[in-house]
Amino acid sequence: MKHFLASFCLLGTFLHVCTQHTVPASEFQLEGDYLIGGLFDIHDDTGSVYHERPEATDCATKPFTLSNYRRFQMIRFSVEQVNNSTNLLPNVSLGYDIFDHCSDTQNFPGVLKFISANGSIQPWSDKQSVLSKVIAVVGPFTSTQSLTVAPLFMVNLVPMVNYATSSSVFSNKAKYPSFLRTLPSNSNMIDVIVRILQKFNWRWVAFLNSDDDYGNDGLDLFAQRIKDTEICLPYSKGLSDSTNYSQTFKQIEAQQINVIIVFAPENSVEPLIESAVLLNVTNKVWIAGDAWALNKKLPKMKGIKNIGTVLGVAEPVVTIPGYSDFLHSSKAQLHCKYAEQDTFCNQKCNCSCMNPEDILAADPSYSFAIYSAIYAIAHALHNTLRCGADKCDSNITVYPYIVLAELRKSNFTLVNNSIQFDDNGNLKQGSYSIVFWNNSGDAQEIGFYQFNSQLHFFVDGNKIEWHTNGEVPTSLCSPECPAGYIKKQNGIYECCFDCEICANGTYVNITESPYTCLKCKDIEWSEEGSTSCNLRAVEYISDTDIVAILVFVAACVFVGMTLAMSVLFSVNYNTPVVRSAGGPMCFLILGCLSLSSLSVFFHFGKPTVPLCTLRYLPFLLFYTICLACFVVRSFQIVCIFKIAAKIPKLHSWWVKYNGQWLVIAVAFVIQAIFLLIGYSCKPPSPYNETSWYPDKIILSCDISLKASTASVVLLSSICTLCFIFSYMGKNLPKNYNEAKAITFCLLLLILTWIIFATECMLYRGKYIQLLSALAVLSSLYSFLFWYFLPKCYIILFQPHKNTQQYFQGLIQNYTKTISQ
């Protein structure tokens, strides 16, 4: 006890030295009826430096931490919001006295000031005659900092409402009776991590923790938690300034560990991840604790995607209304005027000129915990002072232990979150967000963990963009290989081996050789991971299949429509519409279209040589005649309206020698010769398609490309020529649209076969026969619907347009126009 009192006296002397400076108003201080102490490590002093004589730690000279400065601003905002509240602490003002607590073990001026009155500490007094205005303390940040300073507050039961210290040791109320926290403890965090491991069946993991009270507590809890599970911990390492990261990663890689849990604060994690990128550590799953899961710097670091997939357990980001406006207004008022002022020990930042947007963009972790802590203290003080709607009882002497008693009874809702403490000073209700660092550098929420009266855990694995191309990574060493896998021994230990699945078309016979995948025969197949081969299924569309019947019906309907149109045209043969459509040529076209449809009936059934021969022969032959007819029709249309007016001799020659019939006959003869030669040299034959589907044999027809090239080229040339002539007539009279109709039909024809060709390149299943039949029908129906059907409509429903006078008027008007 004497040593404890002597230490207090020595620290009191140091405090007296620090208070020689006057303390101007600043971001660190706000006067009020009651003060809340704040310990925030705005700067970070993690280095271990040997001192030959006692020295005070000047935090302002240490590295600045933007995320902690954001938290520092949060306590200022929260106090200001409470003071502006009409329902909480009426006519009572809260103030704050905040210190930059940058060191884990050598940062006491602020603590001593909180427990002193008028610069004096009297730990031997039963009751201080002069009370400190500090009724509670918020902070500090790390577990080691809290362990260092907590005994000083526990003596007089000064409430420590912590927002970031999650070490489970503080749940011991015998040692830390006045310690409460507004965030879940490490035990909750470890429980979430273990549940994630079990969710994805990761049983071979590494645990990297900061070599301090926080990290070591996490490691101990993890080791206890996995005792009754199938999870193994082959490697763990405490991280410090002297850690050899290269050696660490080599040991992890040597043990084939693919999942790394990192339980450490930001200042320990950032050099670790940076080293992982530099050392080209790849294809790992990293599980982040709440201290760095929402880190803003690392997800956007160059090369971060190479290290693998990063999952994290973070506190839910709660949008706190008014905080952004506070930062902008606060920074606008300061104008950097406090940057150079002399202040109390460690109440200097030199950061008043910070951009509010930069502050808001920093890691938001623990923001709501700070916000909750201030409101918990305010509610406790409100109850201590027995405040009503308008005022509080100013005659009540407020002791910290009384505020502590009210804090323990806290029960209020803040931004839709319930704030209550259990007997250990932990939150009764809380939650974590499970996040994933996506490719855009953001922490995307993929699940949650909630604890209250019941536990709720959920992870949506489909939202995770795994580094293993969509498959969940594995981390095992090594389970027995499943059936269908072969063993690949790894290293000198036979029990540690890789399992390789046998590919499609191979199988493994464990009794014969568990290390070799055997190949199946040509008529057999096997799925990936098989122990035997199966006969391939033979597939084709039979002529009794429902789709075949539907196609047959469509072909019969087509033939019926062509016969009906032929009858209609023969009845109205001498009318202008029929004569303009081609007159006698119409019957040739309709007849050839009907004959072309015969091809459809040979697309189905088990392929044979006759069936394969007739699959395209009628179509290629008779469709050539149809297109030849349309070539001469297109040429005649252009001739009538253009050549007749400008080159009358050519028009006369064409009419005299029946040029249209001559062109059609020549096209027919050439195509017939090409087909005869091609089909004689290499007739189509049945073909078994086995390369596209390992488990199937698709029965189809093998049509030689060389044998059919000439006939296809001829058909394509006629189609092209027809398109050119019809396109030349696109500016004909509006109502006289023969060329336009032909052009549109040809576009449909070209589009149909382009689509079919594309399908043939992408798909080779049994339904390719159906697609071919549909392409043929589409080619036939396009001319029937878009060339002949409109003419039938005019004959039946618009007879006034089917007169000689109507057509003659159109022609005369257009001839006058082009003559001018």
Buried (B, 14 or more C-beta within 10 A) or exposed (E): EEEEEEEBEEBBEBBBEBBEEEBBEBBBBBEBBBBBBBBBBBBBBBEEEEEEEEEBBBBBEBEBBBBBBBBBBBBBBBBBBBBEBEEBBBEBEBBBBBBBBBBBEBBBBBBBBBBBBEEEBBBEEEEBEEEBBBBBBBBBBBBBBBBBBBEBBBEBBBBBBBBBBBBBBBBEEEEBBBBBBBBBBBBBBBBBBBBBBBBBEBBBBBBBBBBBBBBBBBBBBBEEBBEEEEBBBBBBBBBEEEBEBEEBBEBBBEBBBBBBBBBBBBBBBBEBBBBBBEBEBBEBBBBBBBBBBBBBBBBEBEEBBBBBBBBBBBBBBBEBEEBBEBBBEBBEEBEEEBBEBEBBBBBBBBBBEBEBEEBBEBBBBBBBBBBBBBBBBBBBBBBBBEBEEEEBEEEEEBBBEBBBBBBBEBEBEBEEBBBBBEEBBBBBBBBBBBBBBBEEBBBBBBBBBBBEEEEEBEBEEEEBEBBEEEEBBBBBBBEEBEEBBBBEEBEEEEEBBBBBBBBBBBBBEBEEEEEEBBEBEEEBBBBEBBEEBEEBEEBBBEBEBEBBEEBBEBBEEBBEBBEEBBEBBEEBEEBBBBBBBBEEBBBBBBBBBBBBBBBBBBBBBEBEEEBBBBBBBBBBBBBBBBBBBBBBBBBBBBBBBBBBBEEEEEBEEBEEEEBBBEBBEEBBEBBBEBBEEBBEEBBBBBBBBBEEBBBBBBBBBBBBEEBBEBBBEBBEEBBBBBBBBBBBBEBBBEEBBBBBBBBBBBBBBBEBBEBBEEBEEEEBBBBBBBBBBBBBBBBBBBBBEBBBBBBBEBBEEEEEBBEEEBBEEBBEEBBEEEEE
